[in-house]
Amino acid sequence: MEHLKAMIRHVPDFPKPGILFYDITPLLRDPAGLRESIDGLAKPFRDQRIDVVVAIESRGFILGAAVADRLGVGFVPVRKPGKLPARTLQQSYDLEYGSDALEIHQDAITPGQRVLIVDDLLATGGTARAALDLVRKTGGEVAGLAFLVELQFLDGRTKLGDVPLFVALQYAS
């Protein structure tokens, strides 16, 4: 899947000065690249018992819903505060350019369900850790995490503990 890196655009100083943004929208626009990305994220988990895919707003929704479809399971969104209509659980987190929070519906996951968390990017690990904590608050069991891109130099995987982790594309620097 390394050839997919050529379709990821690097945007300096977005969303703030000093941040290099890895824009996956050109990859998503390419039918073959999109298909290969989704198949690649789903493949390591096909033979595992996954009950539901949780994905993180917003680009994670694109990949997560498609991975859920490939695995034949349901999809649960994790969103920014105030975006979900029913009762929610909330988890705050830090990211490389500030802080934020995520929410999940309290009844989105049945206790004991095995959950795969999907997102587009693993950077500092704050967002993924918040999603992992939210799933655990619902009583769900995190069976794995899958990311399209990992920025290894930000060492985000250290915040995720010993949960099985799959990354399609890694950037060392």
N, CA and C of each residue as an Amber inpcrd file, in Angstrom:
protein
   519
   0.8030000  -1.2020000   0.0000000   0.0000000   0.0000000   0.0000000
   0.8480000   1.2690000   0.0000000   2.1590000   1.1170000   0.0660000
   3.0420000   2.2880000   0.1220000   2.8410000   3.2500000  -1.0450000
   2.4580000   2.7370000  -2.2140000   2.2630000   3.6120000  -3.3710000
   1.1330000   4.6130000  -3.1480000   0.2730000   4.3620000  -2.1800000
  -0.8300000   5.2840000  -1.8880000  -0.3250000   6.5970000  -1.2900000
   0.8770000   6.5910000  -0.7430000   1.4450000   7.8270000  -0.1870000
   1.5310000   8.9310000  -1.2310000   1.7250000   8.5590000  -2.4870000
   1.8290000   9.5540000  -3.5570000   0.5290000  10.3470000  -3.7200000
  -0.5820000   9.7940000  -3.2270000  -1.8790000  10.4690000  -3.3470000
  -2.2260000  11.3080000  -2.1160000  -1.3570000  11.3240000  -1.1240000
  -1.6190000  12.1250000   0.0770000  -0.8980000  13.4610000  -0.0620000
  -1.6910000  14.5200000   0.0160000  -1.1650000  15.8850000  -0.1560000
  -0.6860000  16.4010000   1.2020000   0.4670000  17.0600000   1.1850000
   1.0140000  17.6710000   2.3910000   0.7440000  19.1780000   2.3360000
   0.0440000  19.6900000   3.3540000  -0.3500000  21.0930000   3.3840000
   0.3160000  21.7550000   4.5900000   1.3420000  22.6090000   4.3460000
   2.0070000  23.2620000   5.4690000   1.1180000  24.3350000   6.1130000
   1.3260000  24.5060000   7.4120000   0.6580000  25.5620000   8.1880000
  -0.8620000  25.4490000   8.1950000  -1.3720000  24.2150000   8.2250000
  -2.8100000  23.9990000   8.3380000  -3.0600000  22.9560000   9.4040000
  -3.9500000  23.1710000  10.3180000  -4.8670000  24.3000000  10.4760000
  -4.2550000  25.4980000  11.1920000  -3.0120000  25.3400000  11.6640000
  -2.3230000  26.4340000  12.3460000  -0.8820000  26.4810000  11.8630000
  -0.2280000  27.6270000  11.9840000   1.1890000  27.7180000  11.6070000
   2.0320000  26.6740000  12.3350000   2.9330000  26.0480000  11.5940000
   3.8240000  25.0480000  12.1550000   3.3170000  23.6210000  12.0580000
   2.0590000  23.4410000  11.6590000   1.4810000  22.1020000  11.5140000
   1.5610000  21.6940000  10.0440000   2.0390000  20.4800000   9.7600000
   2.0100000  19.9270000   8.4160000   0.8320000  18.9590000   8.3620000
  -0.1800000  19.2960000   7.5560000  -1.4180000  18.5230000   7.4690000
  -1.2990000  17.4800000   6.3710000  -1.6500000  16.2420000   6.6860000
  -1.6400000  15.1440000   5.7180000  -3.0630000  15.0020000   5.1830000
  -3.2940000  15.5110000   3.9840000  -4.6230000  15.5810000   3.3750000
  -4.8930000  14.3250000   2.5510000  -5.8540000  13.5180000   3.0180000
  -6.1690000  12.2660000   2.3270000  -7.2340000  12.4430000   1.2540000
  -7.7780000  13.6540000   1.0670000  -8.8660000  13.8120000   0.0990000
  -8.4650000  13.4450000  -1.3350000  -7.2280000  13.6910000  -1.7910000
  -6.8850000  13.2020000  -3.1330000  -6.9200000  11.6730000  -3.2280000
  -6.5380000  10.9880000  -2.1530000  -6.5990000   9.5280000  -2.1170000
  -8.0490000   9.0520000  -2.1530000  -8.9170000   9.7240000  -1.4010000
 -10.3320000   9.3590000  -1.3800000 -10.9950000   9.5680000  -2.7360000
 -10.5160000  10.5530000  -3.4810000 -11.0740000  10.8740000  -4.8020000
 -10.7520000   9.7950000  -5.8360000  -9.6750000   9.0650000  -5.6260000
  -9.2250000   8.0460000  -6.5690000  -9.9460000   6.7280000  -6.2800000
 -10.7760000   6.2150000  -7.2090000 -11.5530000   4.9980000  -6.9220000
 -10.6910000   3.8020000  -6.5070000  -9.5940000   3.5740000  -7.1910000
  -8.7370000   2.4260000  -6.8540000  -8.0380000   2.6480000  -5.5170000
  -7.5900000   3.8640000  -5.2750000  -6.9290000   4.1720000  -4.0090000
  -7.8780000   4.0500000  -2.8320000  -9.1000000   4.5270000  -3.0030000
 -10.1060000   4.4200000  -1.9490000 -10.4120000   2.9530000  -1.6510000
 -10.6390000   2.1770000  -2.6800000 -10.9580000   0.7570000  -2.5160000
  -9.8140000   0.0200000  -1.8200000  -8.5850000   0.2700000  -2.2720000
  -7.4310000  -0.4020000  -1.6730000  -7.2500000   0.0010000  -0.2100000
  -7.4980000   1.2590000   0.1000000  -7.3810000   1.7340000   1.4780000
  -8.3850000   1.0410000   2.3860000  -9.6210000   0.9930000   1.9490000
 -10.6750000   0.3760000   2.7660000 -10.4320000  -1.1220000   2.9130000
 -10.1100000  -1.7930000   1.8110000  -9.8150000  -3.2260000   1.8860000
  -8.6270000  -3.4890000   2.8070000  -7.6120000  -2.6270000   2.7230000
  -6.4260000  -2.7900000   3.5600000  -6.7100000  -2.6220000   5.0370000
  -7.5920000  -1.6840000   5.3740000  -7.9430000  -1.4670000   6.7780000
  -8.8090000  -2.6020000   7.3330000  -9.6510000  -3.1700000   6.4840000
 -10.5500000  -4.2340000   6.9330000  -9.8520000  -5.5920000   7.0210000
  -8.9270000  -5.8650000   6.1290000  -8.3310000  -7.2030000   5.9940000
  -7.7670000  -7.7830000   7.2940000  -7.0100000  -7.0460000   8.0920000
  -6.4430000  -7.6630000   9.3030000  -7.4940000  -8.0980000  10.3250000
  -8.7240000  -7.6350000  10.1680000  -9.7600000  -7.9080000  11.1570000
 -10.8620000  -8.8230000  10.6300000 -10.7280000  -9.3150000   9.3880000
 -11.7660000 -10.1650000   8.7860000 -12.0000000 -11.4620000   9.5390000
 -10.9540000 -12.0450000  10.0840000 -11.0850000 -13.3290000  10.7610000
 -11.2540000 -13.1810000  12.2720000 -11.4500000 -11.9610000  12.7240000
 -11.6870000 -11.7240000  14.1440000 -13.1710000 -11.4690000  14.3590000
 -13.6190000 -11.6930000  15.5640000 -15.0200000 -11.4160000  15.8730000
 -15.1520000  -9.9320000  16.2110000 -15.5300000  -9.1440000  15.2190000
 -15.8010000  -7.7240000  15.4050000 -17.3150000  -7.5600000  15.3520000
 -17.8830000  -6.8820000  16.3460000 -19.3270000  -6.6670000  16.3870000
 -19.7390000  -5.3160000  15.8160000 -18.8720000  -4.3290000  15.9440000
 -19.2130000  -2.9850000  15.5000000 -17.9230000  -2.1920000  15.2500000
 -17.9880000  -1.2780000  14.2830000 -16.8830000  -0.3610000  14.0140000
 -17.2610000   1.0050000  14.5620000 -16.3500000   1.5820000  15.3230000
 -16.4810000   2.9430000  15.8220000 -15.4980000   3.7970000  15.0380000
 -15.9600000   4.9430000  14.5460000 -15.0570000   5.8390000  13.8140000
 -15.1930000   7.2500000  14.3480000 -14.1060000   7.9860000  14.2020000
 -13.9630000   9.3110000  14.7910000 -14.2120000  10.3920000  13.7290000
 -14.9870000  11.3790000  14.1210000 -15.3230000  12.5140000  13.2550000
 -14.0580000  13.1780000  12.7370000 -13.9510000  13.6070000  11.5610000
 -14.8980000  13.4420000  10.4770000 -14.3760000  12.5140000   9.3810000
 -13.0970000  12.6000000   9.0640000 -12.5830000  11.7310000   8.0020000
 -12.6460000  10.2600000   8.3940000 -12.6100000   9.9800000   9.6800000
 -12.7530000   8.6030000  10.1400000 -14.0850000   8.0000000   9.7480000
 -15.1300000   8.8510000   9.6300000 -16.4440000   8.3520000   9.2190000
 -16.3930000   7.7430000   7.8220000 -15.6630000   8.3930000   6.9360000
 -15.5810000   7.9310000   5.5510000 -15.0030000   6.5170000   5.5130000
 -13.8980000   6.3380000   6.2080000 -13.2270000   5.0400000   6.2140000
 -13.9620000   4.0360000   7.0940000 -14.3970000   4.4650000   8.2580000
 -15.0200000   3.5630000   9.2230000 -16.3050000   2.9340000   8.7240000
 -17.1660000   3.7330000   8.1030000 -18.4270000   3.1860000   7.5940000
 -18.1510000   2.1470000   6.5080000 -17.1800000   2.4250000   5.6550000
 -16.8470000   1.4790000   4.5870000 -16.2140000   0.2020000   5.1570000
 -15.3550000   0.3460000   6.1670000 -14.7520000  -0.8330000   6.8060000
 -15.8460000  -1.6670000   7.4790000 -16.8050000  -1.0080000   8.1480000
 -17.9210000  -1.7330000   8.7620000 -18.6810000  -2.5330000   7.7070000
 -18.9190000  -1.9120000   6.5530000 -19.6040000  -2.6070000   5.4680000
 -18.8010000  -3.8270000   5.0090000 -17.5020000  -3.6660000   4.8340000
 -16.6490000  -4.7840000   4.4040000 -16.6870000  -5.9370000   5.4050000
 -16.7730000  -5.5810000   6.7010000 -16.7750000  -6.6040000   7.7470000
 -18.1670000  -7.1320000   8.0480000 -19.1890000  -6.4970000   7.4700000
 -20.5640000  -6.9360000   7.6870000 -21.0790000  -6.6490000   9.0880000
 -20.6350000  -5.5200000   9.6550000 -21.0420000  -5.1460000  11.0060000
 -21.6080000  -3.7260000  10.9980000 -22.1260000  -3.2910000  12.1390000
 -22.6810000  -1.9520000  12.2690000 -21.6040000  -0.8990000  12.4580000
 -22.0660000   0.3530000  12.4430000 -21.1810000   1.5150000  12.5290000
 -21.6740000   2.4500000  13.6300000 -20.7470000   2.9540000  14.4380000
 -21.0620000   3.9100000  15.5020000 -20.1610000   5.1310000  15.3450000
 -20.7710000   6.3220000  15.2450000 -19.9490000   7.5430000  15.1510000
 -19.5490000   8.0720000  16.5260000 -18.3260000   8.5620000  16.6180000
 -17.8490000   9.3230000  17.7680000 -17.6800000  10.7460000  17.2550000
 -18.3620000  11.6940000  17.9400000 -18.4520000  13.0550000  17.4060000
 -17.9780000  14.0990000  18.4070000 -17.8310000  15.3100000  17.9060000
 -17.5240000  16.4630000  18.7430000 -18.7420000  16.7510000  19.6260000
 -18.5430000  17.4120000  20.7600000 -19.6580000  17.6860000  21.6810000
 -20.8150000  18.4410000  21.0200000 -22.0220000  18.0260000  21.4240000
 -23.2280000  18.7020000  20.9560000 -23.7460000  18.2450000  19.6130000
 -23.1420000  17.2530000  18.9910000 -23.5490000  16.7940000  17.6540000
 -24.4330000  15.5500000  17.6780000 -24.4670000  14.8430000  18.7890000
 -25.2780000  13.6320000  18.8920000 -26.5710000  13.9550000  19.6440000
 -27.7180000  13.4630000  19.1720000 -29.0040000  13.9010000  19.7150000
 -29.4530000  13.2440000  21.0270000 -28.9600000  12.0790000  21.3610000
 -29.4130000  11.3800000  22.5690000 -28.3790000  11.5640000  23.6850000
 -28.5960000  10.8850000  24.8120000 -27.6700000  10.9980000  25.9410000
 -26.2950000  10.4590000  25.5550000 -25.2590000  11.1830000  25.9840000
 -23.8980000  10.8440000  25.5770000 -22.9630000  10.6990000  26.7610000
 -21.8350000  10.0700000  26.4700000 -20.6720000  10.0560000  27.3460000
 -19.6270000  10.9430000  26.6780000 -18.8260000  11.6460000  27.4620000
 -17.8340000  12.5650000  26.8950000 -16.4480000  12.2600000  27.4340000
 -15.4340000  12.4820000  26.5760000 -14.0370000  12.3070000  26.9620000
 -13.2250000  13.4470000  26.3520000 -12.4860000  14.1720000  27.1780000
 -11.6220000  15.2380000  26.6540000 -10.2510000  14.6610000  26.3050000
  -9.5130000  15.3830000  25.4760000  -8.1900000  14.9370000  25.0400000
  -7.3780000  16.1240000  24.5580000  -6.0600000  15.9200000  24.4710000
  -5.1520000  16.9290000  23.9240000  -4.6980000  16.4740000  22.5540000
  -4.4650000  17.4430000  21.6760000  -3.8720000  17.1530000  20.3730000
  -2.7130000  18.0950000  20.1510000  -2.0130000  17.9340000  19.0310000
  -0.7670000  18.6760000  18.8640000  -0.9630000  20.1830000  18.7820000
  -2.1940000  20.6450000  18.5600000  -2.4160000  22.0930000  18.4580000
  -3.5830000  22.5650000  19.3190000  -3.8210000  21.9130000  20.4620000
  -4.8770000  22.3630000  21.3550000  -5.5100000  21.2220000  22.1140000
  -6.7650000  21.4060000  22.5190000  -7.5040000  20.3560000  23.2070000
  -8.9420000  20.3530000  22.7060000  -9.6400000  19.2460000  22.9390000
 -11.0110000  19.0930000  22.4630000 -11.6650000  17.9730000  23.2660000
 -12.8430000  17.5610000  22.8400000 -13.5470000  16.4620000  23.4830000
 -14.3120000  15.6850000  22.4270000 -14.6400000  14.4500000  22.7510000
 -15.4340000  13.5830000  21.8920000 -16.5900000  13.0180000  22.6960000
 -17.6590000  12.6360000  21.9810000 -18.8180000  12.0320000  22.6140000
 -19.2820000  10.8160000  21.8370000 -19.9440000   9.9220000  22.5710000
 -20.5720000   8.7400000  21.9940000 -21.9330000   8.5860000  22.6770000
 -22.9170000   8.0940000  21.9580000 -24.1950000   7.8030000  22.6070000
 -23.9820000   6.7590000  23.6930000 -24.6290000   6.9550000  24.8380000
 -24.4780000   6.0300000  25.9560000 -24.8890000   4.6070000  25.5930000
 -25.8670000   4.4820000  24.6960000 -26.3880000   3.1580000  24.3280000
 -25.8720000   2.6490000  22.9820000 -24.8080000   3.2500000  22.4800000
 -24.3030000   2.8870000  21.1440000 -23.6810000   1.5020000  21.0950000
 -23.1320000   1.0700000  22.2100000 -22.4320000  -0.2140000  22.2610000
 -22.9890000  -1.0190000  23.4230000 -23.3140000  -2.2530000  23.1530000
 -23.7870000  -3.1590000  24.1900000 -22.5850000  -3.6800000  24.9710000
 -22.6470000  -3.6830000  26.2960000 -21.5110000  -4.2120000  27.0580000
 -21.0840000  -5.5850000  26.5440000 -19.7660000  -5.7270000  26.3660000
 -19.1990000  -6.9760000  25.8720000 -19.0040000  -7.0230000  24.3670000
 -19.6030000  -6.0950000  23.6220000 -19.3850000  -6.1010000  22.1680000
 -17.9220000  -5.8220000  21.8630000 -17.4370000  -6.4940000  20.8220000
 -16.0480000  -6.2970000  20.3700000 -16.0350000  -5.2060000  19.3060000
 -15.2030000  -4.2030000  19.5580000 -15.2080000  -2.9750000  18.7700000
 -13.8830000  -2.7750000  18.0580000 -13.9640000  -2.3940000  16.7830000
 -12.8040000  -1.9370000  16.0170000 -12.9320000  -0.4300000  15.8710000
 -11.9180000   0.3130000  16.3050000 -11.8940000   1.7690000  16.1630000
 -11.1000000   2.1100000  14.9120000 -11.6980000   2.9530000  14.0490000
 -11.0700000   3.3300000  12.7850000 -10.9580000   4.8540000  12.7100000
  -9.8080000   5.3310000  12.2490000  -9.6340000   6.7580000  11.9680000
  -8.6390000   6.9140000  10.8300000  -8.5850000   8.1140000  10.2790000
  -7.6990000   8.3530000   9.1480000  -6.2490000   8.5010000   9.5740000
  -6.0010000   9.0960000  10.7640000  -4.6420000   9.4800000  11.1220000
  -4.3590000   9.2380000  12.5930000  -3.2210000   8.6310000  12.8720000
  -2.7030000   8.5240000  14.2280000  -1.5210000   9.4790000  14.3310000
  -1.7000000  10.5260000  15.1230000  -0.6300000  11.5070000  15.3150000
  -0.1350000  11.4080000  16.7570000  -0.5940000  12.2860000  17.6260000
  -0.1610000  12.2510000  19.0270000  -0.8920000  11.1980000  19.8400000
  -1.9790000  10.6520000  19.3120000  -2.7160000   9.5940000  19.9730000
  -3.8370000  10.0560000  20.8790000  -3.9940000  11.3570000  21.0540000
  -5.0130000  11.8740000  21.9530000  -6.4310000  11.5530000  21.5290000
  -6.7330000  11.7430000  20.2570000  -8.0720000  11.4760000  19.7420000
  -8.3930000   9.9820000  19.8350000  -7.4480000   9.1630000  19.4110000
  -7.6580000   7.7110000  19.4600000  -7.8130000   7.2360000  20.9010000
  -7.0250000   7.7900000  21.8060000  -7.1280000   7.3940000  23.2140000
  -8.4960000   7.7750000  23.7760000  -8.9960000   8.9600000  23.3960000
 -10.3170000   9.3840000  23.8580000 -11.3890000   8.4270000  23.3460000
 -11.3040000   8.0220000  22.0870000 -12.2790000   7.0710000  21.5290000
 -12.1820000   5.7290000  22.2450000 -10.9810000   5.2730000  22.4860000
 -10.7710000   4.0130000  23.2040000 -11.4020000   4.0890000  24.5960000
 -11.1930000   5.2010000  25.3000000 -11.7610000   5.3700000  26.6370000
 -13.2880000   5.4180000  26.5860000 -13.8400000   6.0750000  25.5600000
 -15.2990000   6.1370000  25.4170000 -15.8900000   4.7440000  25.1960000
 -15.2740000   3.9670000  24.3390000 -15.7660000   2.6020000  24.0840000
 -15.7530000   1.7990000  25.3810000 -14.7010000   1.9250000  26.1410000
 -14.6140000   1.1940000  27.4100000 -15.6680000   1.6800000  28.4060000
 -15.9750000   2.9800000  28.4090000 -17.0200000   3.5150000  29.2890000
 -18.3880000   2.9150000  28.9670000 -18.6190000   2.5550000  27.7120000
 -19.8970000   1.9400000  27.3270000 -19.9570000   0.4710000  27.7010000
 -18.8220000  -0.1010000  28.0660000 -18.7540000  -1.5290000  28.3630000
 -18.2670000  -2.3470000  27.1860000 -17.9260000  -1.6770000  26.0910000
 -17.4020000  -2.3750000  24.9230000 -15.9650000  -2.8180000  25.1310000
 -15.5750000  -3.8380000  24.3720000 -14.2090000  -4.3590000  24.4040000
 -13.5140000  -3.9210000  23.1180000 -12.4230000  -3.1790000  23.2350000
 -11.7080000  -2.7160000  22.0470000 -10.8640000  -3.8700000  21.5180000
 -11.2790000  -4.4000000  20.3580000 -10.5950000  -5.5290000  19.7380000
  -9.4140000  -5.0840000  18.8870000  -9.4180000  -3.8130000  18.4610000
  -8.3350000  -3.3100000  17.6410000  -8.5580000  -1.8730000  17.2280000
  -7.4960000  -1.2950000  16.6940000  -7.5190000   0.0460000  16.1240000
  -6.9140000  -0.0330000  14.7310000  -7.4830000   0.7180000  13.7930000
  -6.9690000   0.7350000  12.4240000  -6.8980000   2.1750000  11.9350000
  -5.7450000   2.5430000  11.3980000  -5.5080000   3.8910000  10.8910000
  -4.9550000   3.8160000   9.4750000  -5.3720000   4.7390000   8.6380000
  -4.8010000   4.8140000   7.3000000  -3.3610000   5.3060000   7.3690000
  -3.1070000   6.3430000   8.1810000  -1.7900000   6.9800000   8.2500000
  -1.3410000   7.0830000   9.7040000  -0.0590000   6.8280000   9.9300000
   0.5420000   7.0810000  11.2370000   1.7430000   7.9930000  11.0570000
   1.7940000   9.0550000  11.8620000   2.9670000   9.9230000  11.9270000
   3.8110000   9.4030000  13.0900000   4.7270000   8.4910000  12.7790000
   5.4920000   7.7880000  13.8040000   6.2870000   8.7310000  14.6980000
   6.7540000   9.8330000  14.1490000   7.5920000  10.7650000  14.8840000
   6.8340000  11.4730000  16.0140000   5.5060000  11.3660000  16.0360000
   4.7170000  11.9540000  17.1240000   4.4070000  10.9360000  18.2210000
   4.7590000   9.6610000  17.9870000   4.7250000   8.6090000  18.9930000
   3.3570000   8.3980000  19.6380000   2.2810000   8.5660000  18.8650000
   0.9350000   8.4260000  19.3950000   0.5740000   7.0380000  19.8530000
   1.1800000   6.0260000  19.2680000   0.8170000   4.6440000  19.6300000
   1.1300000   4.3240000  21.0830000   2.0400000   5.0710000  21.7070000
   2.3620000   4.7980000  23.1060000   1.1860000   5.1050000  24.0350000
   0.2430000   5.9340000  23.6180000  -0.9230000   6.2650000  24.4340000
  -2.0260000   5.2110000  24.3450000  -1.8680000   4.2360000  23.4630000
  -2.9590000   3.3050000  23.1710000  -2.8400000   1.9610000  23.8710000
  -1.7910000   1.7700000  24.6370000  -1.6400000   0.5260000  25.3870000
  -1.3530000  -0.6580000  24.4920000  -1.8490000  -1.8210000  24.8950000
  -1.5240000  -3.0560000  24.1800000  -2.6500000  -3.5330000  23.2670000
  -3.5310000  -2.6380000  22.8570000  -4.6130000  -2.9910000  21.9430000
  -4.0080000  -3.2730000  20.5600000  -4.4290000  -4.3400000  19.8770000
  -3.9240000  -4.5970000  18.5270000  -4.1240000  -3.3790000  17.6170000
  -3.0760000  -3.0470000  16.8830000  -3.0510000  -1.8240000  16.0850000
  -2.6050000  -2.1430000  14.6620000  -3.3670000  -1.6650000  13.6680000
  -2.9710000  -1.8060000  12.2730000  -2.8880000  -0.4190000  11.6660000
  -1.7860000  -0.1550000  10.9550000  -1.5870000   1.1030000  10.2370000
  -1.1990000   0.7630000   8.8090000  -1.8930000   1.3800000   7.8440000
  -1.6110000   1.1050000   6.4360000  -0.3620000   1.8370000   5.9570000
  -0.2170000   3.1230000   6.3050000   0.8850000   3.9440000   5.7990000
   1.5670000   4.6670000   6.9500000   2.8870000   4.5450000   7.0290000
   3.6230000   5.1880000   8.1080000   4.6070000   6.2140000   7.5570000
   4.7000000   7.3270000   8.2960000   5.6640000   8.3670000   7.9890000
   6.6050000   8.4780000   9.1820000   7.9040000   8.2200000   8.9400000
   8.8920000   8.2380000  10.0140000   9.2870000   9.6520000  10.3980000
   9.2170000  10.5950000   9.4630000   9.5820000  11.9860000   9.7770000
   8.7700000  12.9380000   8.9230000
